[in-house]
Amino acid sequence: MGSGDEEREGSGGRRRRAPRPLDPEALRELALAYVARFATSRAKLLTYCRRKLRERGWSGETEPDLDRLVDRIRELGFIDDRAFAGMKTASLLRRGYGRGRVRATLAASGIGEEDGAEALERAETEALAAALRFAERKRIGPYATAPMHDPAAREKAIGAMIRAGHSFDLARRVVAATPSQLNEILTEIDESR
């Protein structure tokens, strides 16, 4: 693959050395450094390792066994897809995103159905509370600065909630809610917990 002594042109026209190709030890160190810095899933760590191999090349005698490397890191407890799903879901719900957005985010992170089931259940349970957080952030529904009498404004608000992962029925309910109905909705949330 090359000795790694080739030079590349960097920014400003300066020449810099190309990084050395990875060997088994260097690849393991990169993977461990990545999981030390970022909460990640098994699939995201595999993607990172594949990218590093494309960028730097490989100098090992045999092809790298990325699945074995990532499984070993998982066995050591550095990655846990179920915990990652729970953490990611909690973050999305705090920001007001709904079950649809949670599902899409977990799928993009490579979280399987089994590891993501508990997180999706939580997203379903906390759907109304998350929808209200989103409405508050966007100042729609009971948090609107002025009543939403304009059908186009209501449709736009419902569309924003749907893109945030909320169901149509829930989005319509929250957008139609008035400030005087907010206490009823909050009571409903408290009773469901």
N, C-alpha and C positions, 0 to 999 in steps of 0.2 A: 504494500500500500504506500510505501514511501517512508523516508526516514524522519520526516517532520521538520527537516532543516530548510525546506523551501521557504521562500519569502513571499509575502503577499503585500499588495499595496493597500495601506490603510488610509484613513481620512487625512486630507492635507497633502497627499502625494508621498507620505513617508512610507518606507518599507518596514514591515514587521514580520517576525517569524510566524509561520503557520503553527498552530498548536500541534503537539505530538499526537500521533494516533493513540487510541486507547488500548490498554491491555486489561486483563481481568481485574487486577488490583485497582487501576485508575477508574474503571467503570464502576466497581463496587463503591469506591470513595465518592464518586460523583453522585451515585444513587443515594448513599447515606447522607451526604451533605444536602441534597434536595429535600429528603424527608425531614431533616432537622430544621430546615427553614420554612417549609410549607406543609400545612395539613393537606393531605392528598389521598387519592384512591389508588387501588392497584392499577387500574387502567391508565390513569394519568401518569403514574410512575413509569409504566411500560412505554408510553408515548414519549416521555422525556428521555428515557434511555435510548430509544430508537433515533430520536432527533440528534442526540449527542453522537451516536455512531455515524450518522450521515454526515454531520459536520466535521468530525475529526478522523473518521476512519478507524480501522481495527488492526492491531498488530499482534494479536494472539495467534497461537498455533492452530486452534480450532475455532469454529464459529462461536460467538457468544451465546450462552443459554440464558436469555433474558427472563424467561418464565421462571427458571430455577432461582435466579438472582432475586427477583421480585417476591417470589414465594418465601424465600429465606428471610427477607426483610419483613415480610408479613408475620412469619413465625416468631420473629424476635419482638413483635409487638409495635413496630414503628409505623405500620399502616393497618387500618381497621376500617373496612368499607362501611360497616354498620354504624360505627361511631362517626365517620365522616358524613354519612347521610343525615344523621341526627343533628350534627353541628351545622351543616349547610341548610337544613330545613329550619332550624331555629333562627338562623340569620335572615333567611328570606321572610319568614313570618314576622319577625320584628320590624322589617322594612315594609310590611303590608302586602307581600306577594301571596298569591293563592296557590291552591293545590296543583293547578295546571303548570304554573311556573316551577313549582317544586319538582314535579314529575320530569319536566324537560331538563332542568338543571342536573338532577340525579342521573338521567339517561346520558347527558353529555359528559358526565364524569365517569361513566362506565359502571354505575352502581346497578347491580342485578336486582331482580324482583324481591328475592329473599332478604337481601341486605337493606333494601329500601322500603319494605312493607311497613315497618313501624313508623318511619318518618312520614310516609304518605298518610297513614292513619292519623298521626298528629296534625298534619296539614288539614285533613278533613274536619277533625274535632275543633280546630281553632280557626276555621274558615271565616266565620262572622267577625271575630276579633281582628283578624288580619285585614279583612275588607274595610273595617272601620279605620284601622291605622293608615291604610292606603288613602282612603277618602280624606282623612285629616291632613295627610301630607300634600295631597293635591287640591285641598279646599273644595271638595265636592260633597254633594248630599247634605247631611246635617251640619257639615263644616263649611259650607259655601258662604261666601261673604254676602251674597244676595240670592233670593229665591231663583231657582232655575225654571223659569216659565218657558223659555225658548226651547222648542223641541230639538233643534240642532245642537244646542249646548248640552242637553240631556243625552243625546245620542253620542256626542263626543266623550262625555264623562263615562257612559256605559262602555264605550269602546276602549277607553283607557283601562278600565277595571278588567275587562276581558283579556286585554293584552298582558295585564299583570297576573293572569292566571286564575281569575275568579269566574265562576259560572255566570251565565247570562241572568238567571233568576236572582242570584245573590247581588249581582251588579245593579240590576234594575231596582231591587229592594233598597239598597243602600243609597243610590242616587236619588230615589224618590223620597227618602226619609227627610224629615224636617228637624230643626234643632229641638223642637218640643218632643219629638219622638225618640230622641237620643237616649234619654233615661230608661225608656222601655227596653230599647235594644241592649243597653249596658246591663240591665237587670237580667235579661235573657241570657247574656253571656255568662254572668256570675252563676246563674242557676244551672247552666250546662256543665260547669266545672266540678 
